[in-house]
């Protein structure tokens, strides 16, 4: 995988397994386990990993392995292509967005 490219890439299957293992099969942002269920407006959502560019690809064109993480579809969708100064800043932003958008762990 090249460092920069005009094409968005994702980690290889082997790299995906490494990332998931390193993250204990949890979202890098909300730290919920993939396969767990959350709710929004009474609807159940099973969390699944998506391959996230930590520094948004739209700005960085960075396909290096160090720029990838596994994020649940909720966090990935809420983060969009926003830029943050730190992982902690992303987590605080998303915690607020989860609440604002009505996501919860209980039905």
TAQUI-V747429 format. One record per residue. OMEGA is omega as a letter, one per 40 degrees, with the letter a starting at -180 (999 if undefined). Layout:
((OMEGA) (OMEGA))
This chain:
((a) (a) (i) (a) (i) (a) (i) (i) (i) (a) (i) (i) (i) (i) (i) (i) (i) (a) (i) (i) (i) (i) (a) (i) (a) (i) (a) (a) (a) (i) (i) (a) (i) (a) (i) (a) (i) (a) (i) (a) (i) (a) (i) (i) (i) (a) (a) (i) (i) (a) (a) (i) (a) (i) (a) (a) (a) (a) (a) (a) (a) (i) (i) (a) (a) (i) (a) (i) (i) (i) (i) (a) (i) (a) (a) (i) (a) (a) (a) (a) (i) (i) (a) (a) (a) (i) (i) (i) (i) (a) (i) (i) (a) (i) (i) (i) (i) (a) (a) (a) (i) (i) (i) (i) (a) (a) (999))
